[in-house]
């Protein structure tokens, strides 16, 4: 690929206002000439490989030692600019960096501008400034950098105020924008107006879920959830009358998503409903109302809206019936809001940064010399939000997932995110110029996550038709979040379960979809310890375990066709043990295989499909409430069970955390699988342990429709508490049916609680 590097022109008023008579040193001049280059142009039918991006990034890296910058700052304005960024960064406060420390300028893909007339894609790069932990090392095959835990932000060029942007296309997109201590409401209103006017359909350039799913998506203007508040008293805050009002018809309203933190609670209760419904009551009680609530009312007025939904003021907090009726409608409330105002701060007392009375400290530095005008920008949406208290809380998950638009207030800047765009206060990203069809951010990843590793695209996918795969993605993202009250684990996820499970036949059992029970009961994570059990929930549900933020959760794969390998699960309902799974939908069998090939069985005596098998009903079960879990926690089923050996020595991990062990067929040394366990559990349970089959599994990953010989068994380690079995951990990978047969398993009834 041929890159054309251009010298930046002088910038009229910008250059005049920031003139600098010092001369840029040779190292900085070289870095600036290579760094801020003409954008790379790619046509829609071209494909850039990872090697192409590597060449661009490698060609544009620059490194200074801090001793050089400190020595040259008096003579070189760019050295002075860089060293000032390290001195002003709050993340480096109190940290001493030696002179042999290094400062790195490296390009990262900021995103792309899509042009309508030429069908071209203009790639733009942001210049990230980091302090690597020496010694850095890389090669063309592999390079690894470790950094101090702070980012000095990025550098973007400033547009010429007189002549527009400074690139050959004349665009201001992906240029820096200067921020003031207060939010620019004209800009925020332009975001709202631009989204409402332009985002009338989902654009395949900005949506990553694939064109086949576009028809199933709502737009920014059209909720996917009907506004059904029947049987519920729906209240809103009237931001002009400063009071709470009940409404019968749906007006345009904003919603608030926030974190209480350690703020004293100001709540709507039965004793003050009449008072808070009187005009100006919130103004009279302003000293008691959290500042985040008051600032959100001002934001609502600035956007031209009259009403705001705040859970603390719109739900009677000491009325259990009112709480439950609203909890069942969280998806409706947030999805039907015109937008959601997000306070990403740690508590409700701090207010919204950038609102009146809460100015933000200046964090932008400008540089202008020798025809170069730059401004530093803060970390982007994904990085900023992923570090916030709001992103870590359980209750805010479904509020974010169901919101069609979000206006996010952080201590660095305000962000706009909707189904179609993510806009920054300090960077020009709005595609409002002629000839621009879309702007795509580099951080909107194909992982469909909104945040670095959790949730950037989840607002899209939650509106897709329910599926077990979508359900798994949402559960995995949710379980990393924290709850003040562990018993709220399902309440804070109820809106997602309602959309993904209840609308898809059968509802859920303790968060596990009834329709896809066998496909979702085989979950595992790497933090299974007895001390992590959540009381009041069955062990077989993910809701029954506390998942630390650093843990990973995964679901074992299952074939997408019916086999006799799937246990027939039953629950106690209306005085009897009733089948859980509704009648299965017609299976899809690939035409290259005859249907008979998919009638899989164990091939083991006394098992379904094997010799001497006799189908029997479950034996009677005497429930002892004092010694057993509640009947609502129990699953009963026939399945295959075997006693297997767990290696005494761990193959990875350490004694204090969880470790991986090998699982063997007793007396043969035949490896069955690996399993991650607490070493303390292994020490307490020497000798063979009981494993049971909970679902068929896919032994060969990567095939959408696996062949019959690739179907194995998903196996669970259990421990006994009298006649009731409790979950310990899933094996790490699917067990082959031939290996399981060598373990001499028994077909037996299991009661799992």
C-alpha positions in Angstrom: 0.0 0.0 0.0 1.3 3.4 -0.9 0.9 6.2 1.7 1.0 9.9 0.9 2.2 12.0 3.7 1.3 15.7 3.6 2.5 18.7 5.6 -0.3 20.4 7.4 -1.3 23.9 6.2 -1.4 27.0 8.4 -4.7 27.4 10.2 -5.9 31.0 10.0 -7.3 32.1 13.4 -6.2 28.9 15.1 -2.6 29.5 14.1 -2.8 33.2 14.9 -4.2 32.6 18.4 -1.6 30.0 19.3 1.5 31.3 17.5 4.7 29.9 18.9 8.1 31.3 17.9 10.1 28.3 19.2 11.3 25.8 16.6 10.2 22.2 16.7 13.2 19.8 17.2 14.1 17.3 14.5 12.7 14.3 16.3 9.3 15.9 16.9 9.2 17.3 13.4 9.8 13.8 12.0 7.1 12.4 14.2 4.6 15.1 13.2 5.2 14.7 9.5 4.7 10.9 9.7 1.9 10.9 12.2 -0.6 13.3 10.8 -0.8 12.0 7.3 -3.4 12.0 4.5 -6.1 9.5 5.3 -5.9 6.1 3.7 -8.5 5.6 1.0 -10.1 2.2 0.4 -12.8 1.3 -2.0 -15.8 -0.8 -0.8 -14.6 -3.9 -2.7 -11.0 -3.8 -1.1 -10.1 -5.8 1.9 -7.3 -4.8 4.3 -5.5 -7.5 6.0 -4.0 -7.4 9.5 -0.6 -7.1 7.9 -1.7 -3.9 6.1 -2.8 -2.4 9.4 0.4 -3.6 11.0 2.5 -1.8 8.4 0.6 1.4 8.9 1.0 1.3 12.7 4.6 0.2 12.6 5.6 3.0 10.2 4.1 5.6 12.5 5.4 4.8 16.0 7.6 7.3 17.7 9.3 6.9 21.1 10.9 9.6 23.3 12.7 9.1 26.6 11.4 11.4 29.3 14.9 12.7 29.9 15.0 13.9 26.3 11.6 15.6 26.6 12.6 17.3 29.9 15.9 18.5 28.5 14.4 19.8 25.2 11.1 21.3 26.6 12.7 24.8 26.9 13.6 24.9 23.2 11.0 22.7 21.4 7.3 23.5 21.8 6.2 20.0 21.0 8.5 18.5 23.7 7.0 21.0 26.1 3.5 20.0 25.0 4.2 16.3 25.6 5.8 16.7 28.9 3.0 19.0 30.1 0.5 16.2 29.2 2.3 13.9 31.6 2.4 16.5 34.3 -1.3 17.4 34.0 -2.6 13.8 33.8 -4.6 12.9 37.0 -3.7 9.2 36.5 0.0 10.0 37.0 -0.5 12.2 40.1 1.9 11.2 42.8 3.7 8.8 40.5 7.5 9.3 39.9 8.6 8.4 36.4 12.4 8.0 36.0 14.3 9.8 33.2 14.8 6.5 31.4 11.1 6.1 31.1 9.6 6.3 27.7 6.6 8.1 26.0 5.1 6.4 23.0 3.0 7.9 20.2 1.3 5.2 18.2 -1.6 5.3 15.7 -4.8 3.2 16.3 -7.7 3.0 13.9 -10.1 5.6 15.0 -12.7 4.7 12.4 -13.8 5.3 8.9 -15.8 7.8 6.8 -18.0 6.4 4.1 -18.5 8.6 1.0 -21.7 8.2 -1.0 -20.6 9.6 -4.4 -17.3 7.8 -4.8 -18.2 4.6 -2.8 -14.9 5.1 -0.9 -14.0 4.5 2.7 -11.7 7.0 4.3 -9.8 5.5 7.2 -8.7 7.8 10.0 -6.2 7.2 12.8 -6.1 8.5 16.3 -2.7 9.0 17.9 -2.6 7.5 21.3 -0.1 8.7 23.9 1.0 6.1 26.4 3.9 5.5 28.8 5.1 1.9 28.2 6.6 -0.2 31.0 10.1 -0.9 29.6 11.4 -2.8 28.0 9.0 -3.0 25.1 9.6 -5.7 22.5 7.9 -6.6 19.3 8.5 -8.3 16.0 6.5 -8.5 12.8 5.2 -11.8 14.0 4.3 -10.8 17.5 4.6 -7.6 19.5 3.5 -7.0 23.1 3.4 -3.7 25.0 2.7 -3.2 28.7 1.7 0.3 29.9 1.4 2.2 33.1 -2.3 2.1 34.0 -3.1 5.5 32.5 -3.8 6.8 29.1 -2.8 10.3 28.2 -5.5 10.4 25.6 -5.1 11.0 21.9 -4.1 13.8 19.6 -6.4 15.0 16.8 -5.9 17.9 14.5 -8.0 21.0 15.0 -10.1 22.1 12.0 -9.4 25.4 10.4 -12.1 27.8 11.7 -12.0 29.8 8.5 -11.6 27.2 5.8 -13.0 24.0 7.3 -11.1 20.8 7.7 -7.5 20.1 6.9 -7.6 17.0 4.8 -8.0 16.7 1.0 -11.7 15.7 1.3 -12.5 18.9 3.2 -14.1 17.0 6.1 -14.0 17.9 9.8 -14.9 14.3 10.8 -12.3 12.8 13.2 -10.9 16.2 14.1 -10.6 17.5 17.6 -13.2 19.7 19.3 -12.4 22.1 22.1 -14.6 21.6 25.2 -15.6 24.1 27.9 -16.1 23.4 31.6 -19.9 23.1 30.9 -21.6 20.9 28.4 -22.4 22.6 25.1 -26.2 22.2 25.0 -26.4 23.4 21.4 -24.2 20.4 20.5 -26.3 18.0 22.6 -29.5 19.3 21.1 -28.0 18.8 17.6 -27.2 15.2 18.6 -30.8 14.6 19.5 -32.2 16.3 16.5 -29.7 14.6 14.1 -30.5 11.2 15.5 -34.3 11.7 15.4 -34.0 13.1 11.8 -31.5 10.8 10.2 -31.6 7.4 12.1 -34.9 6.3 10.6 -33.7 2.9 9.5 -30.8 0.6 10.5 -27.8 1.2 8.2 -25.8 -2.0 7.4 -22.6 0.1 7.5 -23.1 0.8 11.2 -24.9 -2.4 12.3 -22.6 -5.4 12.9 -25.3 -8.1 13.3 -25.5 -8.8 9.6 -28.0 -7.8 7.0 -30.3 -10.7 7.5 -31.2 -9.4 11.0 -31.9 -5.8 10.0 -35.6 -6.3 9.5 -35.9 -7.5 13.1 -34.4 -4.4 14.6 -36.1 -1.3 16.0 -34.7 2.1 14.9 -33.7 4.9 17.2 -37.2 6.3 16.7 -39.3 3.2 17.0 -39.3 1.2 20.3 -39.3 -2.6 20.0 -41.4 -3.0 23.1 -45.1 -1.9 23.0 -46.0 0.6 25.7 -48.1 -1.7 27.8 -48.5 -0.3 31.4 -51.9 -1.8 32.0 -52.4 -2.5 35.7 -49.5 -0.3 36.7 -49.7 3.3 37.9 -47.2 5.0 35.6 -45.7 8.2 37.1 -43.2 10.7 35.7 -41.4 13.8 37.0 -42.8 17.0 35.4 -39.6 19.0 35.0 -41.5 22.3 34.5 -43.9 21.9 37.4 -41.2 20.3 39.6 -43.4 17.4 40.9 -44.4 13.8 40.3 -47.5 13.2 38.1 -49.4 10.1 37.2 -50.0 9.8 33.4 -52.4 7.6 31.5 -51.2 8.2 28.0 -47.6 7.9 26.9 -45.9 11.4 26.5 -42.4 11.9 25.3 -40.1 11.4 28.3 -36.5 10.8 29.2 -35.4 8.2 31.7 -32.5 8.3 34.2 -30.0 5.5 34.8 -27.6 6.1 37.7 -25.9 4.5 40.7 -27.0 5.3 44.3 -23.6 4.8 45.9 -23.5 6.1 49.5 -26.0 8.9 48.9 -28.8 9.3 51.4 -32.0 7.9 49.8 -34.8 10.3 48.7 -37.7 8.1 47.8 -41.3 8.2 46.8 -43.2 6.4 49.6 -46.8 6.0 50.6 -46.4 8.8 53.2 -45.2 11.4 50.7 -47.0 10.6 47.5 -49.5 13.4 47.9 -46.8 15.9 48.8 -44.5 15.1 45.9 -47.4 15.4 43.5 -47.9 19.0 44.4 -46.4 21.7 42.1 -42.9 22.8 43.0 -42.5 20.2 45.7 -39.2 19.1 44.3 -38.0 22.7 44.2 -39.0 23.2 47.9 -37.2 20.0 48.8 -34.2 20.6 46.6 -31.9 20.3 49.6 -32.9 16.7 50.0 -33.2 15.7 46.4 -29.9 14.1 45.1 -28.1 16.5 42.7 -28.1 13.9 39.9 -31.9 14.0 39.9 -31.9 17.8 39.8 -29.3 18.0 37.0 -31.2 15.3 35.0 -34.3 17.5 35.2 -32.3 20.4 33.8 -31.0 18.1 31.0 -34.5 17.1 30.2 -35.6 20.7 29.9 -32.5 21.6 27.7 -33.6 18.8 25.3 -37.1 20.2 25.0 -38.8 17.4 26.9 -41.3 17.9 29.7 -41.1 14.6 31.6 -38.4 12.4 33.2 -38.7 8.9 34.7 -36.6 8.3 37.8 -37.2 5.0 39.6 -36.8 6.4 43.1 -39.5 9.1 42.4 -41.8 7.2 40.1 -42.2 3.9 42.0 -43.7 3.8 45.5 -40.7 2.3 47.2 -42.6 0.8 50.2 -45.4 -0.7 48.2 -44.4 -4.3 47.2 -47.1 -4.5 44.5 -46.1 -1.3 42.9 -42.4 -2.4 42.9 -43.2 -5.7 41.3 -45.4 -4.3 38.6 -42.7 -1.9 37.6 -39.9 -4.5 37.8 -41.8 -6.6 35.2 -41.8 -3.5 32.9 -38.3 -2.2 33.0 -37.8 -3.2 29.4 -40.9 -1.2 28.4 -40.0 1.9 30.4 -36.5 2.3 29.2 -37.2 1.2 25.6 -40.0 3.7 25.2 -38.1 6.6 26.7 -37.0 9.2 24.1 -33.5 8.8 25.5 -31.8 7.7 28.7 -29.7 10.1 30.7 -26.8 8.2 32.2 -24.9 9.3 35.2 -21.7 7.2 35.1 -20.4 8.6 38.4 -20.1 6.6 41.6 -23.1 8.1 43.5 -26.2 10.2 43.0 -25.0 13.1 45.1 -22.2 14.3 42.7 -24.6 15.4 40.0 -23.8 15.3 36.2 -20.4 16.7 35.3 -20.7 19.7 33.0 -24.1 20.8 34.2 -24.6 24.2 35.9 -22.9 24.3 39.2 -20.8 21.2 38.4 -18.0 22.4 36.0 -15.4 20.0 34.7 -11.7 20.7 35.3 -9.9 21.7 32.1 -8.1 18.7 30.7 -7.5 19.7 27.1 -4.2 21.1 25.9 -3.7 22.8 22.6 -0.6 22.9 20.4 0.1 25.3 17.5 3.5 25.8 15.9 5.0 25.7 12.4 1.6 25.1 10.7 0.5 22.4 13.1 -2.6 22.8 15.3 -3.5 19.9 17.6 -5.6 19.3 20.6 -5.5 16.3 23.0 -8.7 14.3 23.5 -9.8 12.1 26.3 -10.2 8.3 26.2 -13.1 7.2 24.0 -16.6 5.9 24.9 -15.7 2.3 25.4 -12.6 2.9 27.6 -14.3 5.6 29.7 -17.6 3.8 30.3 -15.9 0.4 31.0 -14.1 2.0 33.9 -17.2 3.7 35.4 -19.1 2.6 38.5 -22.3 2.7 36.4 -20.9 0.0 34.0 -20.2 -2.3 36.9 -23.6 -2.3 38.5 -26.2 -5.1 37.9 -29.3 -2.9 37.8 -28.0 -0.6 35.1 -27.4 -3.6 32.7 -31.0 -3.9 31.4 -31.5 -0.1 31.6 -28.6 0.2 29.1 -29.6 -2.7 27.0 -33.1 -1.5 26.3 -32.4 2.2 25.9 -32.6 3.3 22.3 -30.5 6.4 22.9 -28.2 7.3 25.8 -26.7 10.6 26.8 -23.8 9.6 29.0 -22.2 12.0 31.5 -18.7 11.1 32.7 -16.1 13.2 34.5 -14.2 13.5 31.2 -16.9 14.4 28.7 -20.4 13.7 27.6 -21.2 11.0 25.0 -24.2 10.2 22.8 -24.9 6.6 21.9 -27.8 5.2 20.0 -28.5 2.3 17.7 -26.6 4.0 14.8 -23.9 6.1 16.3 -21.5 7.0 19.1 -20.6 10.7 19.4 -18.0 12.4 21.6 -18.0 15.9 22.9 -14.3 16.3 22.2 -14.2 14.8 18.7 -16.1 15.6 15.5 -17.9 12.4 14.6 -21.3 13.5 13.3 -21.8 12.6 9.6 -23.7 15.8 8.8 -21.6 16.8 5.9 -22.6 16.4 2.3 -21.5 13.2 0.6 -21.0 11.3 3.9 -23.3 8.3 4.4 -21.9 6.9 7.6 -19.1 7.2 10.2 -18.0 4.0 11.8 -16.0 3.9 15.0 -13.1 1.5 15.4 -14.3 0.6 18.9 -17.7 -0.7 17.7 -16.3 -4.3 17.6 -17.6 -7.4 16.0 -17.8 -8.9 19.5 -21.1 -6.9 19.7 -20.2 -5.6 23.1 -21.0 -2.2 24.6 -17.7 -1.4 26.3 -14.3 -2.9 25.8 -15.4 -6.4 26.8 -19.0 -6.2 27.9 -21.8 -4.4 26.2 -21.1 -1.8 23.0 -23.6 -3.4 20.6 -26.0 -5.1 23.0 -28.7 -2.5 22.3 -28.8 -3.9 18.8 -29.0 -7.6 19.6 -31.5 -7.6 22.4 -34.1 -6.7 19.8 -33.3 -9.7 17.6 -35.6 -12.7 17.7 -34.9 -14.7 20.9 -32.3 -17.4 20.7 -30.3 -19.5 23.0 -27.1 -17.9 21.6 -28.3 -14.4 22.3 -29.4 -15.4 25.7 -26.0 -16.8 26.5 -24.3 -13.5 25.4 -26.5 -11.4 27.6 -26.0 -13.7 30.7 -22.3 -13.7 30.2 -22.2 -9.9 30.1 -24.6 -9.4 33.0 -22.8 -11.7 35.5 -19.7 -9.6 35.6 -21.7 -6.9 37.3 -22.2 -6.2 41.0 -25.4 -6.1 43.2 -25.7 -4.5 46.6 -28.2 -7.2 47.5 -27.3 -10.6 46.0 -30.9 -11.8 46.1 -31.7 -9.3 43.3 -29.8 -11.4 40.7 -32.9 -12.3 38.7 -34.9 -9.1 39.5 -32.2 -7.0 37.9 -32.3 -9.2 34.8 -36.0 -9.7 34.6 -36.5 -7.4 31.6 -34.0 -9.3 29.5 -35.5 -12.7 30.6 -38.9 -11.3 29.6 -37.8 -10.4 26.1 -35.4 -13.3 25.5 -37.1 -16.2 27.3 -40.8 -15.5 28.3 -41.6 -14.4 24.7 -40.0 -17.6 23.4 -42.4 -20.3 24.8 -42.3 -21.6 28.3 -40.5 -18.8 30.3 -37.6 -19.6 32.6 -36.7 -21.6 35.7 -34.5 -19.6 38.0 -33.1 -17.7 34.9 -32.7 -20.9 32.7 -34.9 -21.0 29.6 -37.4 -23.9 29.8 -37.3 -24.3 26.0 -33.5 -24.5 25.9 -32.9 -26.1 29.3 -30.5 -28.8 28.1 -28.6 -26.2 26.0 -28.2 -23.7 28.9 -27.9 -25.8 32.0 -24.4 -26.8 31.0 -22.8 -23.5 32.0 -19.4 -23.2 33.7 -17.2 -20.5 35.0 -13.7 -20.5 36.5 -14.6 -19.4 40.0 -16.7 -22.2 41.3 -16.1 -22.4 45.1 -18.5 -23.3 47.8 -18.0 -19.9 49.3 -19.4 -18.3 46.1 -22.8 -20.0 46.5 -25.7 -17.5 46.5 -28.3 -18.7 49.1 -31.9 -19.0 48.1 -31.2 -20.3 44.5 -30.6 -23.8 43.1 -27.1 -24.8 42.4 -27.8 -25.8 38.8 -28.7 -22.2 37.9 -26.1 -19.5 37.3 -28.2 -17.3 39.6 -27.1 -19.7 42.4 -23.5 -18.6 42.3 -21.8 -15.2 42.8 -19.6 -14.5 39.8 -16.6 -12.2 40.5 -15.9 -9.4 38.0 -12.8 -11.1 36.7 -14.4 -14.5 36.1 -15.3 -16.0 32.8 -18.6 -17.8 32.1 -19.2 -20.1 29.2 -22.0 -22.4 28.1 -21.2 -25.9 26.7 -22.3 -26.3 23.1 -25.2 -28.6 22.2 -26.4 -29.9 18.9 -29.3 -28.1 17.3 -31.3 -31.3 16.8 -33.1 -33.7 19.2 -31.5 -36.8 20.5 -32.2 -39.4 23.2 -29.0 -38.2 24.9 -31.0 -35.2 26.3 -32.4 -36.0 29.7 -36.1 -35.6 30.3 -36.1 -33.0 33.0 -39.1 -32.6 35.4 -40.1 -30.1 38.1 -42.7 -30.2 40.8 -45.8 -28.5 39.6 -49.4 -28.7 40.9 -48.6 -31.7 43.1 -46.7 -33.8 40.6 -43.4 -34.1 38.7 -44.2 -32.5 35.3 -42.1 -32.3 32.1 -40.3 -29.0 31.9 -39.5 -28.8 28.2 -42.4 -28.0 25.9 -42.9 -30.2 22.8 -39.8 -29.6 20.6 -40.0 -27.6 17.4 -39.3 -29.5 14.2 -35.6 -30.1 13.9 -33.5 -28.9 10.9 -31.6 -31.8 9.4 -29.0 -31.1 6.7 -29.9 -32.7 3.4 -26.5 -34.4 3.2 -27.4 -36.6 6.1 -30.4 -39.0 6.3 -32.7 -38.3 9.3 -32.0 -41.7 10.7 -28.3 -40.8 11.2 -29.4 -38.3 13.9 -31.2 -40.8 16.1 -28.3 -40.9 18.4 -28.0 -43.1 21.5 -25.4 -44.1 24.1 -24.7 -47.5 22.8 -24.5 -48.7 26.4 -26.6 -51.5 28.0 -29.5 -50.4 30.1 -29.3 -46.9 28.5 -31.9 -45.6 25.9 -31.3 -47.2 22.6 -29.1 -49.9 24.2 -29.7 -53.5 25.1 -31.9 -54.4 28.1 -33.1 -50.8 28.4 -36.6 -50.5 30.0 -38.2 -47.1 30.2 -39.4 -46.4 33.8 -41.0 -43.6 35.6 -39.3 -41.6 38.3 -39.4 -43.4 41.7 -41.3 -41.8 44.5 -39.6 -39.0 46.3 -40.1 -38.0 50.0 -39.3 -34.3 50.4 -38.0 -33.2 53.8 -38.3 -29.4 54.0 -36.0 -29.2 57.0 -33.1 -31.1 55.4 -33.6 -30.4 51.7 -33.8 -27.5 49.3 -37.4 -26.3 48.5 -39.3 -28.3 46.0 -39.1 -25.3 43.6 -35.3 -25.8 43.4 -35.4 -29.4 42.4 -35.1 -31.0 39.0 -35.7 -34.8 38.6 -34.6 -36.9 35.7 -33.1 -40.1 34.5 -29.5 -39.9 33.2 -26.2 -41.6 32.8 -23.9 -41.5 35.9 -20.4 -42.7 36.4 -17.7 -42.6 39.1 -14.5 -41.0 37.8 -11.1 -40.3 39.3 -9.8 -36.7 39.7 -6.0 -36.3 39.6 -4.5 -35.5 43.0 -2.0 -33.1 41.3 -3.3 -30.0 39.5 -2.1 -29.4 36.0 -2.4 -25.6 36.2 -3.4 -22.9 38.7 -2.3 -22.4 42.3 -3.3 -23.6 45.7 -5.0 -20.3 46.7 -7.2 -20.0 43.6 -8.9 -22.4 41.3 -6.9 -25.1 39.5 -7.4 -27.4 36.5 -7.3 -31.1 37.1 -7.5 -34.2 34.9 -10.5 -36.6 35.1 -9.8 -40.3 34.4 -11.6 -43.6 34.0 -10.8 -45.5 37.3 -8.2 -48.2 36.9 -7.4 -47.5 33.3 -5.7 -44.1 33.2 -7.9 -43.1 30.3 -8.3 -39.3 30.2 -12.0 -38.3 30.1 -11.7 -34.4 30.4 -10.3 -31.6 32.4 -12.1 -29.8 35.2 -11.5 -26.5 37.1 -11.9 -26.9 40.8 -11.1 -25.4 44.2 -8.0 -27.3 45.5 -9.7 -27.3 48.9 -12.7 -29.2 47.5 -10.3 -31.8 45.9 -8.5 -32.2 49.2 -11.8 -32.8 51.0 -13.1 -35.3 48.5 -10.4 -38.0 47.8 -11.3 -41.0 45.7 -13.7 -41.4 42.8 -16.4 -38.7 42.4 -19.8 -38.8 40.7 -20.4 -37.3 37.3 -23.7 -37.2 35.4 -24.7 -36.3 31.8 -26.8 -33.1 31.7 -27.0 -32.7 27.9 -25.6 -33.9 24.6 -22.5 -31.9 23.5 -20.6 -31.1 20.4 -17.1 -32.6 20.4 -15.9 -30.8 17.3 -16.5 -27.1 17.3 -16.7 -24.9 14.3 -19.4 -26.7 12.4 -22.9 -25.1 12.3 -24.5 -28.5 11.8 -22.1 -31.2 13.3 -22.0 -34.7 12.0 -23.4 -37.5 14.3 -20.0 -38.7 15.2 -19.1 -35.3 16.6 -21.9 -35.4 19.2 -20.7 -36.3 22.7 -21.8 -35.7 26.3 -21.7 -32.6 28.5 -20.8 -34.0 31.9 -21.3 -32.4 35.4 -19.5 -33.2 38.7 -22.0 -33.4 41.6 -21.8 -33.9 45.3 -24.5 -35.5 47.5 -26.4 -34.0 50.3 -28.6 -36.9 51.3 -30.8 -37.9 48.4 -30.3 -34.5 46.6 -27.4 -33.9 44.3 -25.8 -30.4 44.1 -23.8 -29.0 41.2 -20.0 -28.6 41.7 -18.6 -27.9 38.2 -18.9 -28.8 34.5 -16.1 -30.6 32.7 -14.1 -28.3 30.5 -14.9 -30.0 27.2 -17.3 -32.4 25.8 -16.7 -36.1 26.6 -16.8 -38.6 23.8 -19.4 -41.3 24.0 -16.8 -44.0 23.5 -14.8 -42.7 26.4 -17.9 -42.4 28.6 -18.8 -46.0 27.8 -15.4 -47.2 29.2 -16.4 -45.7 32.6 -19.1 -48.3 33.0 -21.9 -45.8 33.7 -25.3 -46.6 35.3 -28.7 -45.3 34.1 -30.2 -43.9 37.3 -32.6 -41.2 38.6 -31.2 -37.9 39.8 -32.7 -35.3 42.0 -30.7 -32.1 41.4 -31.1 -29.1 43.7 
